[in-house]
Amino acid sequence: MQTALLPVGYTLYIWGGGWNVCDTGAGEDAMRIGVSPRWKAFFCSQDETYDAGKHRYERENGLDCSGYMGWLLYNVLSRYGMPGNYVRKAGEQGPMLAECGFGTWKEAGRVTDWYPGDIMSSEAEGHIFLVLEECEDGSLLICHSSPPGVQVNGTVRPDGAKESMAVKKAEACMKRISPEWCKRYDQFWKGNSYLTEYGQFRWW
């Protein structure tokens, strides 16, 4: 959890960020220990009008969702002597971890609960995120890279209500970690698809 939060609030979303130039796997930034100083420098050079669509493939300036997850996995697993290339298309990353023997994979529709550290990925949604907490009202506190960048968000409640416990926690977390981010970008919620459309990788 601590490692996952290191780039939060200072790393903007870059399509292709974390990938190599051939788009076949991890690039240099997803196989580095710690955060790149380029990420925060690029964040500081932008403002509330940041448009990720205008900065596609500026790989050194930030991370996309699978690049972020690959960076996170590399930083955690390399400590235990398992350095490797963990960047894949978002829908492939969860199953890949299960195939590597790190845990189990459960398809969307079969997920009934969420633990801190669960990795949720979806080929249909083209996205991947990390679960930080399942709240008492059924909403999820999550960490991921989604435009405008690497952030903590809360999902709606299962009934679709935005006034969820996770959204309140996400806003408090982001204000503590990066007040500047919150001045620029003030949306902290994600929709119901995050609860229903993602398969689940869970560590042994």
CYANA upper distance limits for C-alpha pairs under 8 A (distance plus 0.5 A):
  1 MET  CA      5 LEU  CA      6.98
  1 MET  CA    117 GLY  CA      7.82
  1 MET  CA    132 LEU  CA      7.70
  2 GLN  CA      6 LEU  CA      7.29
  3 THR  CA     72 LEU  CA      7.37
  3 THR  CA     75 ASN  CA      8.01
  3 THR  CA     76 VAL  CA      7.92
  4 ALA  CA      8 VAL  CA      8.18
  4 ALA  CA     72 LEU  CA      6.60
  4 ALA  CA    143 CYS  CA      7.88
  5 LEU  CA    143 CYS  CA      8.21
  6 LEU  CA     34 GLY  CA      8.41
  6 LEU  CA     35 VAL  CA      7.57
  7 PRO  CA     11 THR  CA      6.17
  7 PRO  CA     35 VAL  CA      6.88
  7 PRO  CA    150 VAL  CA      7.03
  8 VAL  CA    149 GLY  CA      8.49
  8 VAL  CA    150 VAL  CA      5.48
  8 VAL  CA    151 GLN  CA      5.52
  8 VAL  CA    152 VAL  CA      7.64
  8 VAL  CA    177 ILE  CA      8.00
  8 VAL  CA    178 SER  CA      8.32
  9 GLY  CA    149 GLY  CA      7.97
  9 GLY  CA    150 VAL  CA      6.68
  9 GLY  CA    151 GLN  CA      6.25
  9 GLY  CA    174 MET  CA      7.44
  9 GLY  CA    177 ILE  CA      7.24
  9 GLY  CA    178 SER  CA      5.73
  9 GLY  CA    181 TRP  CA      6.15
 10 TYR  CA     39 TRP  CA      7.26
 10 TYR  CA     40 LYS  CA      5.63
 10 TYR  CA     43 PHE  CA      6.38
 10 TYR  CA    149 GLY  CA      8.43
 10 TYR  CA    150 VAL  CA      7.85
 10 TYR  CA    178 SER  CA      7.85
 10 TYR  CA    181 TRP  CA      7.84
 11 THR  CA     39 TRP  CA      5.63
 11 THR  CA     40 LYS  CA      6.43
 11 THR  CA     42 PHE  CA      8.39
 11 THR  CA     43 PHE  CA      6.66
 11 THR  CA     61 ASN  CA      8.39
 11 THR  CA     62 GLY  CA      5.97
 11 THR  CA     63 LEU  CA      7.53
 11 THR  CA    149 GLY  CA      6.20
 11 THR  CA    150 VAL  CA      6.08
 12 LEU  CA     39 TRP  CA      7.58
 12 LEU  CA     42 PHE  CA      8.23
 12 LEU  CA     43 PHE  CA      6.62
 12 LEU  CA     52 ALA  CA      8.49
 12 LEU  CA     61 ASN  CA      7.91
 12 LEU  CA     62 GLY  CA      5.67
 12 LEU  CA     63 LEU  CA      7.19
 12 LEU  CA    145 SER  CA      8.45
 12 LEU  CA    147 PRO  CA      7.84
 12 LEU  CA    148 PRO  CA      6.19
 12 LEU  CA    149 GLY  CA      4.38
 12 LEU  CA    150 VAL  CA      6.75
 13 TYR  CA     17 GLY  CA      8.02
 13 TYR  CA     52 ALA  CA      6.72
 13 TYR  CA     62 GLY  CA      6.16
 13 TYR  CA     63 LEU  CA      5.80
 13 TYR  CA     64 ASP  CA      5.80
 13 TYR  CA     65 CYS  CA      8.43
 13 TYR  CA    145 SER  CA      6.75
 13 TYR  CA    146 SER  CA      6.73
 13 TYR  CA    147 PRO  CA      5.82
 13 TYR  CA    148 PRO  CA      5.84
 13 TYR  CA    149 GLY  CA      4.46
 13 TYR  CA    150 VAL  CA      7.22
 14 ILE  CA     52 ALA  CA      6.67
 14 ILE  CA     55 HIS  CA      6.91
 14 ILE  CA     56 ARG  CA      6.24
 14 ILE  CA     57 TYR  CA      7.01
 14 ILE  CA     58 GLU  CA      7.02
 14 ILE  CA     59 ARG  CA      7.06
 14 ILE  CA     61 ASN  CA      7.38
 14 ILE  CA     62 GLY  CA      5.65
 14 ILE  CA     63 LEU  CA      5.62
 14 ILE  CA     64 ASP  CA      5.74
 14 ILE  CA    149 GLY  CA      8.22
 15 TRP  CA     52 ALA  CA      7.94
 15 TRP  CA     53 GLY  CA      8.44
 15 TRP  CA     55 HIS  CA      8.01
 15 TRP  CA     56 ARG  CA      5.32
 15 TRP  CA     57 TYR  CA      6.01
 15 TRP  CA     58 GLU  CA      8.15
 15 TRP  CA     59 ARG  CA      8.00
 15 TRP  CA     63 LEU  CA      7.56
 15 TRP  CA     64 ASP  CA      5.77
 16 GLY  CA     20 ASN  CA      8.40
 16 GLY  CA     23 ASP  CA      7.94
 16 GLY  CA     56 ARG  CA      7.28
 16 GLY  CA     57 TYR  CA      5.43
 16 GLY  CA     58 GLU  CA      7.88
 16 GLY  CA     59 ARG  CA      6.23
 16 GLY  CA     63 LEU  CA      7.52
 16 GLY  CA     64 ASP  CA      6.57
 16 GLY  CA     67 GLY  CA      7.78
 17 GLY  CA     29 ASP  CA      8.32
 17 GLY  CA     57 TYR  CA      6.99
 17 GLY  CA     58 GLU  CA      7.37
 17 GLY  CA     59 ARG  CA      4.62
 17 GLY  CA     60 GLU  CA      6.97
 17 GLY  CA     61 ASN  CA      7.61
 17 GLY  CA     62 GLY  CA      5.85
 17 GLY  CA     63 LEU  CA      4.46
 17 GLY  CA     64 ASP  CA      5.69
 17 GLY  CA     67 GLY  CA      6.34
 17 GLY  CA     68 TYR  CA      8.47
 18 GLY  CA     26 ALA  CA      6.50
 18 GLY  CA     27 GLY  CA      5.85
 18 GLY  CA     28 GLU  CA      7.58
 18 GLY  CA     29 ASP  CA      5.76
 18 GLY  CA     30 ALA  CA      5.28
 18 GLY  CA     59 ARG  CA      6.88
 18 GLY  CA     60 GLU  CA      8.15
 18 GLY  CA     62 GLY  CA      7.95
 18 GLY  CA     63 LEU  CA      5.92
 18 GLY  CA     64 ASP  CA      7.38
 18 GLY  CA     66 SER  CA      8.18
 18 GLY  CA     67 GLY  CA      4.59
 18 GLY  CA     68 TYR  CA      7.17
 18 GLY  CA     70 GLY  CA      7.98
 18 GLY  CA     71 TRP  CA      7.64
 18 GLY  CA     87 VAL  CA      8.15
 19 TRP  CA     23 ASP  CA      6.27
 19 TRP  CA     24 THR  CA      7.81
 19 TRP  CA     25 GLY  CA      6.11
 19 TRP  CA     26 ALA  CA      5.12
 19 TRP  CA     27 GLY  CA      4.90
 19 TRP  CA     28 GLU  CA      8.26
 19 TRP  CA     29 ASP  CA      8.27
 19 TRP  CA     30 ALA  CA      7.58
 19 TRP  CA     59 ARG  CA      7.64
 19 TRP  CA     67 GLY  CA      6.54
 19 TRP  CA     87 VAL  CA      7.45
 20 ASN  CA     24 THR  CA      7.08
 20 ASN  CA     25 GLY  CA      6.41
 20 ASN  CA     26 ALA  CA      5.91
 20 ASN  CA     27 GLY  CA      4.26
 20 ASN  CA     28 GLU  CA      7.58
 21 VAL  CA     27 GLY  CA      7.77
 24 THR  CA     88 ARG  CA      8.06
 25 GLY  CA     85 ASN  CA      7.13
 25 GLY  CA     86 TYR  CA      7.85
 25 GLY  CA     87 VAL  CA      5.51
 25 GLY  CA     88 ARG  CA      6.34
 26 ALA  CA     30 ALA  CA      6.05
 26 ALA  CA     31 MET  CA      7.24
 26 ALA  CA     67 GLY  CA      7.71
 26 ALA  CA     70 GLY  CA      7.58
 26 ALA  CA     85 ASN  CA      6.04
 26 ALA  CA     86 TYR  CA      7.11
 26 ALA  CA     87 VAL  CA      5.39
 26 ALA  CA     88 ARG  CA      8.24
 27 GLY  CA     31 MET  CA      7.12
 28 GLU  CA     32 ARG  CA      6.93
 29 ASP  CA     36 SER  CA      7.64
 29 ASP  CA     60 GLU  CA      7.48
 29 ASP  CA     71 TRP  CA      7.68
 30 ALA  CA     67 GLY  CA      6.70
 30 ALA  CA     68 TYR  CA      7.71
 30 ALA  CA     70 GLY  CA      6.31
 30 ALA  CA     71 TRP  CA      4.59
 30 ALA  CA     72 LEU  CA      8.37
 30 ALA  CA     74 TYR  CA      7.59
 30 ALA  CA     87 VAL  CA      8.03
 31 MET  CA     70 GLY  CA      8.47
 31 MET  CA     71 TRP  CA      6.69
 31 MET  CA     74 TYR  CA      6.66
 31 MET  CA     75 ASN  CA      8.23
 31 MET  CA     84 GLY  CA      8.32
 31 MET  CA     85 ASN  CA      7.85
 32 ARG  CA     36 SER  CA      8.48
 32 ARG  CA     71 TRP  CA      7.82
 32 ARG  CA     74 TYR  CA      8.23
 32 ARG  CA     75 ASN  CA      7.86
 33 ILE  CA     74 TYR  CA      8.26
 33 ILE  CA     75 ASN  CA      6.11
 34 GLY  CA     75 ASN  CA      7.59
 35 VAL  CA     39 TRP  CA      8.06
 36 SER  CA     40 LYS  CA      8.12
 37 PRO  CA     41 ALA  CA      6.80
 38 ARG  CA     42 PHE  CA      6.51
 38 ARG  CA     60 GLU  CA      7.17
 38 ARG  CA     61 ASN  CA      6.26
 38 ARG  CA     62 GLY  CA      8.23
 39 TRP  CA     43 PHE  CA      6.76
 39 TRP  CA     60 GLU  CA      7.80
 39 TRP  CA     61 ASN  CA      5.55
 39 TRP  CA     62 GLY  CA      5.67
 40 LYS  CA     44 CYS  CA      6.61
 41 ALA  CA     45 SER  CA      6.85
 42 PHE  CA     46 GLN  CA      7.13
 42 PHE  CA     61 ASN  CA      6.32
 42 PHE  CA     62 GLY  CA      8.29
 43 PHE  CA     47 ASP  CA      8.33
 46 GLN  CA     50 TYR  CA      6.64
 47 ASP  CA    184 ARG  CA      7.27
 48 GLU  CA    184 ARG  CA      5.06
 48 GLU  CA    185 TYR  CA      7.15
 50 TYR  CA    148 PRO  CA      7.78
 51 ASP  CA     55 HIS  CA      7.84
 51 ASP  CA    148 PRO  CA      8.07
 52 ALA  CA     56 ARG  CA      7.13
 52 ALA  CA    147 PRO  CA      7.14
 52 ALA  CA    148 PRO  CA      7.20
 58 GLU  CA     62 GLY  CA      8.20
 59 ARG  CA     63 LEU  CA      7.77
 62 GLY  CA    149 GLY  CA      8.35
 63 LEU  CA     67 GLY  CA      5.91
 63 LEU  CA     68 TYR  CA      5.91
 63 LEU  CA    145 SER  CA      7.41
 63 LEU  CA    149 GLY  CA      7.95
 63 LEU  CA    150 VAL  CA      8.09
 64 ASP  CA     68 TYR  CA      6.44
 64 ASP  CA    145 SER  CA      6.18
 64 ASP  CA    146 SER  CA      7.49
 64 ASP  CA    149 GLY  CA      8.15
 65 CYS  CA     69 MET  CA      6.81
 65 CYS  CA     90 ALA  CA      7.62
 65 CYS  CA    127 HIS  CA      6.85
 65 CYS  CA    128 ILE  CA      6.56
 65 CYS  CA    129 PHE  CA      7.84
 65 CYS  CA    144 HIS  CA      6.71
 65 CYS  CA    145 SER  CA      5.02
 65 CYS  CA    146 SER  CA      6.83
 66 SER  CA     70 GLY  CA      6.47
 66 SER  CA     87 VAL  CA      6.51
 66 SER  CA     88 ARG  CA      6.93
 66 SER  CA     89 LYS  CA      6.85
 66 SER  CA     90 ALA  CA      5.71
 66 SER  CA     93 GLN  CA      8.15
 66 SER  CA    127 HIS  CA      7.87
 66 SER  CA    128 ILE  CA      7.03
 67 GLY  CA     71 TRP  CA      6.59
 67 GLY  CA     87 VAL  CA      6.39
 68 TYR  CA     72 LEU  CA      6.66
 68 TYR  CA    144 HIS  CA      7.84
 68 TYR  CA    145 SER  CA      6.96
 68 TYR  CA    150 VAL  CA      8.29
 69 MET  CA     73 LEU  CA      6.61
 69 MET  CA     86 TYR  CA      8.33
 69 MET  CA     87 VAL  CA      7.77
 69 MET  CA    128 ILE  CA      8.11
 69 MET  CA    129 PHE  CA      8.08
 69 MET  CA    144 HIS  CA      8.26
 70 GLY  CA     74 TYR  CA      6.59
 70 GLY  CA     85 ASN  CA      7.81
 70 GLY  CA     86 TYR  CA      5.17
 70 GLY  CA     87 VAL  CA      5.05
 70 GLY  CA     88 ARG  CA      8.19
 71 TRP  CA     75 ASN  CA      6.68
 71 TRP  CA     86 TYR  CA      8.13
 71 TRP  CA     87 VAL  CA      8.28
 72 LEU  CA     76 VAL  CA      6.77
 73 LEU  CA     77 LEU  CA      6.29
 73 LEU  CA     86 TYR  CA      7.11
 74 TYR  CA     78 SER  CA      6.09
 74 TYR  CA     83 PRO  CA      6.57
 74 TYR  CA     84 GLY  CA      7.02
 74 TYR  CA     85 ASN  CA      7.83
 74 TYR  CA     86 TYR  CA      7.23
 75 ASN  CA     79 ARG  CA      7.46
 76 VAL  CA     80 TYR  CA      8.15
 77 LEU  CA     81 GLY  CA      7.36
 77 LEU  CA     82 MET  CA      5.78
 77 LEU  CA     83 PRO  CA      6.77
 78 SER  CA     82 MET  CA      5.14
 78 SER  CA     83 PRO  CA      4.72
 78 SER  CA     84 GLY  CA      8.00
 79 ARG  CA     83 PRO  CA      8.37
 86 TYR  CA     93 GLN  CA      7.90
 87 VAL  CA     93 GLN  CA      7.65
 88 ARG  CA     92 GLU  CA      6.50
 88 ARG  CA     93 GLN  CA      6.05
 89 LYS  CA     93 GLN  CA      6.98
 89 LYS  CA    123 GLU  CA      8.48
 89 LYS  CA    126 GLY  CA      8.13
 90 ALA  CA     94 GLY  CA      8.36
 90 ALA  CA    121 SER  CA      6.50
 90 ALA  CA    122 SER  CA      7.06
 90 ALA  CA    123 GLU  CA      7.00
 90 ALA  CA    126 GLY  CA      6.17
 90 ALA  CA    127 HIS  CA      5.63
 90 ALA  CA    128 ILE  CA      5.85
 91 GLY  CA     95 PRO  CA      8.40
 91 GLY  CA    121 SER  CA      5.67
 91 GLY  CA    122 SER  CA      4.94
 91 GLY  CA    123 GLU  CA      4.28
 91 GLY  CA    124 ALA  CA      7.97
 91 GLY  CA    125 GLU  CA      8.49
 91 GLY  CA    126 GLY  CA      6.59
 91 GLY  CA    127 HIS  CA      7.20
 91 GLY  CA    128 ILE  CA      7.59
 92 GLU  CA     96 MET  CA      6.49
 92 GLU  CA    121 SER  CA      7.99
 92 GLU  CA    122 SER  CA      8.42
 92 GLU  CA    123 GLU  CA      7.61
 93 GLN  CA     97 LEU  CA      6.90
 93 GLN  CA    121 SER  CA      7.47
 93 GLN  CA    128 ILE  CA      8.49
 94 GLY  CA     98 ALA  CA      7.20
 94 GLY  CA    105 TRP  CA      7.31
 94 GLY  CA    119 ILE  CA      6.98
 94 GLY  CA    120 MET  CA      7.31
 94 GLY  CA    121 SER  CA      6.38
 94 GLY  CA    199 GLY  CA      8.12
 94 GLY  CA    200 GLN  CA      7.32
 94 GLY  CA    201 PHE  CA      5.69
 95 PRO  CA     99 GLU  CA      6.70
 95 PRO  CA    105 TRP  CA      6.41
 95 PRO  CA    201 PHE  CA      7.49
 96 MET  CA    100 CYS  CA      6.71
 97 LEU  CA    101 GLY  CA      7.09
 97 LEU  CA    102 PHE  CA      6.23
 97 LEU  CA    103 GLY  CA      7.36
 97 LEU  CA    201 PHE  CA      7.86
 98 ALA  CA    102 PHE  CA      6.04
 98 ALA  CA    103 GLY  CA      5.51
 98 ALA  CA    104 THR  CA      5.59
 98 ALA  CA    105 TRP  CA      6.27
 98 ALA  CA    201 PHE  CA      7.41
102 PHE  CA    203 TRP  CA      6.34
102 PHE  CA    204 TRP  CA      6.77
103 GLY  CA    201 PHE  CA      7.30
103 GLY  CA    202 ARG  CA      5.97
103 GLY  CA    203 TRP  CA      4.69
103 GLY  CA    204 TRP  CA      5.00
104 THR  CA    201 PHE  CA      6.13
104 THR  CA    202 ARG  CA      5.88
104 THR  CA    203 TRP  CA      7.07
104 THR  CA    204 TRP  CA      7.55
105 TRP  CA    199 GLY  CA      7.73
105 TRP  CA    200 GLN  CA      6.15
105 TRP  CA    201 PHE  CA      5.05
105 TRP  CA    202 ARG  CA      7.06
106 LYS  CA    110 ARG  CA      6.90
106 LYS  CA    111 VAL  CA      7.10
106 LYS  CA    199 GLY  CA      6.08
106 LYS  CA    200 GLN  CA      5.57
106 LYS  CA    201 PHE  CA      6.97
107 GLU  CA    111 VAL  CA      7.55
107 GLU  CA    198 TYR  CA      7.79
107 GLU  CA    199 GLY  CA      4.82
107 GLU  CA    200 GLN  CA      6.93
108 ALA  CA    122 SER  CA      8.49
108 ALA  CA    196 THR  CA      7.13
108 ALA  CA    197 GLU  CA      6.08
108 ALA  CA    198 TYR  CA      5.37
108 ALA  CA    199 GLY  CA      4.58
108 ALA  CA    200 GLN  CA      7.58
109 GLY  CA    196 THR  CA      7.08
109 GLY  CA    197 GLU  CA      7.74
109 GLY  CA    198 TYR  CA      8.44
109 GLY  CA    199 GLY  CA      8.13
110 ARG  CA    199 GLY  CA      8.47
111 VAL  CA    199 GLY  CA      7.57
111 VAL  CA    200 GLN  CA      7.32
113 ASP  CA    134 GLU  CA      8.28
114 TRP  CA    118 ASP  CA      7.07
114 TRP  CA    131 VAL  CA      7.63
114 TRP  CA    133 GLU  CA      7.81
114 TRP  CA    134 GLU  CA      6.35
115 TYR  CA    131 VAL  CA      7.30
115 TYR  CA    132 LEU  CA      7.96
115 TYR  CA    133 GLU  CA      6.87
115 TYR  CA    134 GLU  CA      7.19
115 TYR  CA    202 ARG  CA      8.48
116 PRO  CA    130 LEU  CA      8.45
116 PRO  CA    131 VAL  CA      5.78
116 PRO  CA    132 LEU  CA      5.09
116 PRO  CA    133 GLU  CA      5.66
116 PRO  CA    134 GLU  CA      8.06
117 GLY  CA    130 LEU  CA      6.71
117 GLY  CA    131 VAL  CA      6.01
117 GLY  CA    132 LEU  CA      6.74
117 GLY  CA    202 ARG  CA      7.83
117 GLY  CA    203 TRP  CA      8.12
118 ASP  CA    130 LEU  CA      6.49
118 ASP  CA    131 VAL  CA      5.79
118 ASP  CA    132 LEU  CA      8.40
118 ASP  CA    200 GLN  CA      7.06
118 ASP  CA    201 PHE  CA      6.26
118 ASP  CA    202 ARG  CA      5.50
118 ASP  CA    203 TRP  CA      7.64
119 ILE  CA    128 ILE  CA      7.66
119 ILE  CA    129 PHE  CA      6.41
119 ILE  CA    130 LEU  CA      5.26
119 ILE  CA    131 VAL  CA      6.83
119 ILE  CA    200 GLN  CA      6.33
119 ILE  CA    201 PHE  CA      5.57
119 ILE  CA    202 ARG  CA      7.17
120 MET  CA    128 ILE  CA      6.05
120 MET  CA    129 PHE  CA      5.87
120 MET  CA    130 LEU  CA      6.81
120 MET  CA    131 VAL  CA      7.93
120 MET  CA    198 TYR  CA      6.05
120 MET  CA    199 GLY  CA      5.99
120 MET  CA    200 GLN  CA      5.13
120 MET  CA    201 PHE  CA      6.74
121 SER  CA    126 GLY  CA      8.27
121 SER  CA    127 HIS  CA      6.42
121 SER  CA    128 ILE  CA      4.70
121 SER  CA    129 PHE  CA      7.06
121 SER  CA    198 TYR  CA      5.73
121 SER  CA    199 GLY  CA      5.96
121 SER  CA    200 GLN  CA      7.09
121 SER  CA    201 PHE  CA      8.45
122 SER  CA    126 GLY  CA      6.20
122 SER  CA    127 HIS  CA      6.20
122 SER  CA    128 ILE  CA      6.94
122 SER  CA    197 GLU  CA      7.20
122 SER  CA    198 TYR  CA      5.31
122 SER  CA    199 GLY  CA      6.58
123 GLU  CA    127 HIS  CA      7.55
124 ALA  CA    197 GLU  CA      8.38
125 GLU  CA    197 GLU  CA      7.91
125 GLU  CA    198 TYR  CA      8.43
128 ILE  CA    144 HIS  CA      7.61
129 PHE  CA    142 ILE  CA      7.16
129 PHE  CA    143 CYS  CA      6.50
129 PHE  CA    144 HIS  CA      5.31
129 PHE  CA    145 SER  CA      8.15
130 LEU  CA    142 ILE  CA      6.06
130 LEU  CA    143 CYS  CA      5.71
130 LEU  CA    144 HIS  CA      6.76
131 VAL  CA    140 LEU  CA      7.40
131 VAL  CA    141 LEU  CA      6.75
131 VAL  CA    142 ILE  CA      5.12
131 VAL  CA    143 CYS  CA      7.07
132 LEU  CA    140 LEU  CA      7.96
132 LEU  CA    141 LEU  CA      5.82
132 LEU  CA    142 ILE  CA      5.65
132 LEU  CA    143 CYS  CA      7.34
133 GLU  CA    140 LEU  CA      6.33
133 GLU  CA    141 LEU  CA      5.57
133 GLU  CA    142 ILE  CA      7.55
134 GLU  CA    138 GLY  CA      6.77
134 GLU  CA    139 SER  CA      6.53
134 GLU  CA    140 LEU  CA      5.18
134 GLU  CA    141 LEU  CA      6.88
134 GLU  CA    166 ALA  CA      8.43
135 CYS  CA    139 SER  CA      5.91
135 CYS  CA    140 LEU  CA      6.48
135 CYS  CA    141 LEU  CA      7.80
135 CYS  CA    165 MET  CA      6.92
135 CYS  CA    166 ALA  CA      6.78
136 GLU  CA    165 MET  CA      8.16
137 ASP  CA    157 ARG  CA      6.91
137 ASP  CA    164 SER  CA      7.56
137 ASP  CA    165 MET  CA      7.24
138 GLY  CA    157 ARG  CA      6.22
138 GLY  CA    158 PRO  CA      6.65
139 SER  CA    154 GLY  CA      7.38
139 SER  CA    155 THR  CA      5.88
139 SER  CA    156 VAL  CA      6.24
139 SER  CA    157 ARG  CA      5.17
139 SER  CA    158 PRO  CA      7.17
139 SER  CA    164 SER  CA      6.87
139 SER  CA    165 MET  CA      7.26
139 SER  CA    166 ALA  CA      6.14
139 SER  CA    195 LEU  CA      8.42
140 LEU  CA    154 GLY  CA      6.11
140 LEU  CA    155 THR  CA      5.80
140 LEU  CA    156 VAL  CA      8.27
140 LEU  CA    166 ALA  CA      6.12
140 LEU  CA    195 LEU  CA      8.31
141 LEU  CA    152 VAL  CA      7.67
141 LEU  CA    153 ASN  CA      6.48
141 LEU  CA    154 GLY  CA      5.07
141 LEU  CA    155 THR  CA      7.17
141 LEU  CA    166 ALA  CA      5.42
141 LEU  CA    167 VAL  CA      7.78
141 LEU  CA    169 LYS  CA      7.87
141 LEU  CA    170 ALA  CA      7.12
142 ILE  CA    152 VAL  CA      6.17
142 ILE  CA    153 ASN  CA      5.91
142 ILE  CA    154 GLY  CA      6.58
142 ILE  CA    155 THR  CA      8.29
143 CYS  CA    150 VAL  CA      7.78
143 CYS  CA    151 GLN  CA      6.24
143 CYS  CA    152 VAL  CA      5.01
143 CYS  CA    153 ASN  CA      6.85
144 HIS  CA    149 GLY  CA      8.49
144 HIS  CA    150 VAL  CA      6.02
144 HIS  CA    151 GLN  CA      6.32
144 HIS  CA    152 VAL  CA      7.25
145 SER  CA    149 GLY  CA      5.49
145 SER  CA    150 VAL  CA      4.49
145 SER  CA    151 GLN  CA      6.72
146 SER  CA    150 VAL  CA      6.87
146 SER  CA    151 GLN  CA      8.00
148 PRO  CA    185 TYR  CA      8.39
151 GLN  CA    174 MET  CA      7.93
152 VAL  CA    170 ALA  CA      6.03
152 VAL  CA    171 GLU  CA      8.45
152 VAL  CA    173 CYS  CA      7.73
152 VAL  CA    174 MET  CA      7.03
152 VAL  CA    188 PHE  CA      7.90
153 ASN  CA    166 ALA  CA      7.91
153 ASN  CA    167 VAL  CA      6.84
153 ASN  CA    170 ALA  CA      5.44
153 ASN  CA    171 GLU  CA      7.91
153 ASN  CA    188 PHE  CA      5.42
153 ASN  CA    189 TRP  CA      5.99
153 ASN  CA    190 LYS  CA      7.26
154 GLY  CA    164 SER  CA      8.05
154 GLY  CA    165 MET  CA      8.26
154 GLY  CA    166 ALA  CA      4.83
154 GLY  CA    167 VAL  CA      4.51
154 GLY  CA    168 LYS  CA      7.93
154 GLY  CA    169 LYS  CA      7.76
154 GLY  CA    170 ALA  CA      6.02
154 GLY  CA    188 PHE  CA      6.73
154 GLY  CA    189 TRP  CA      5.39
154 GLY  CA    190 LYS  CA      6.62
155 THR  CA    162 LYS  CA      8.02
155 THR  CA    164 SER  CA      7.82
155 THR  CA    166 ALA  CA      6.79
155 THR  CA    167 VAL  CA      6.80
155 THR  CA    189 TRP  CA      5.81
155 THR  CA    190 LYS  CA      5.04
155 THR  CA    191 GLY  CA      6.23
155 THR  CA    192 ASN  CA      7.34
155 THR  CA    194 TYR  CA      7.40
155 THR  CA    195 LEU  CA      8.20
156 VAL  CA    160 GLY  CA      5.89
156 VAL  CA    161 ALA  CA      5.95
156 VAL  CA    162 LYS  CA      5.18
156 VAL  CA    163 GLU  CA      7.53
156 VAL  CA    164 SER  CA      6.22
156 VAL  CA    166 ALA  CA      8.16
156 VAL  CA    167 VAL  CA      7.73
156 VAL  CA    189 TRP  CA      7.11
156 VAL  CA    190 LYS  CA      6.78
156 VAL  CA    191 GLY  CA      6.13
156 VAL  CA    192 ASN  CA      6.57
157 ARG  CA    161 ALA  CA      5.83
157 ARG  CA    162 LYS  CA      7.15
157 ARG  CA    163 GLU  CA      8.16
157 ARG  CA    164 SER  CA      6.14
157 ARG  CA    192 ASN  CA      7.97
158 PRO  CA    192 ASN  CA      7.17
158 PRO  CA    195 LEU  CA      7.79
160 GLY  CA    191 GLY  CA      7.86
160 GLY  CA    192 ASN  CA      6.67
162 LYS  CA    167 VAL  CA      7.84
162 LYS  CA    189 TRP  CA      7.53
163 GLU  CA    167 VAL  CA      7.36
163 GLU  CA    168 LYS  CA      8.08
164 SER  CA    168 LYS  CA      7.07
165 MET  CA    169 LYS  CA      6.78
166 ALA  CA    170 ALA  CA      6.48
167 VAL  CA    171 GLU  CA      6.72
167 VAL  CA    188 PHE  CA      6.51
167 VAL  CA    189 TRP  CA      6.06
168 LYS  CA    172 ALA  CA      6.83
169 LYS  CA    173 CYS  CA      6.52
170 ALA  CA    174 MET  CA      6.60
170 ALA  CA    188 PHE  CA      6.74
171 GLU  CA    175 LYS  CA      6.64
171 GLU  CA    188 PHE  CA      6.40
172 ALA  CA    176 ARG  CA      6.77
173 CYS  CA    177 ILE  CA      6.64
174 MET  CA    178 SER  CA      6.12
174 MET  CA    179 PRO  CA      7.43
174 MET  CA    181 TRP  CA      8.08
174 MET  CA    182 CYS  CA      7.25
175 LYS  CA    179 PRO  CA      5.23
175 LYS  CA    181 TRP  CA      8.36
175 LYS  CA    182 CYS  CA      6.58
178 SER  CA    182 CYS  CA      7.23
179 PRO  CA    183 LYS  CA      6.88
180 GLU  CA    184 ARG  CA      7.10
181 TRP  CA    185 TYR  CA      6.38
182 CYS  CA    186 ASP  CA      5.83
190 LYS  CA    194 TYR  CA      7.57
191 GLY  CA    195 LEU  CA      8.50
192 ASN  CA    196 THR  CA      7.18
193 SER  CA    197 GLU  CA      5.73
193 SER  CA    198 TYR  CA      8.20
194 TYR  CA    198 TYR  CA      7.00
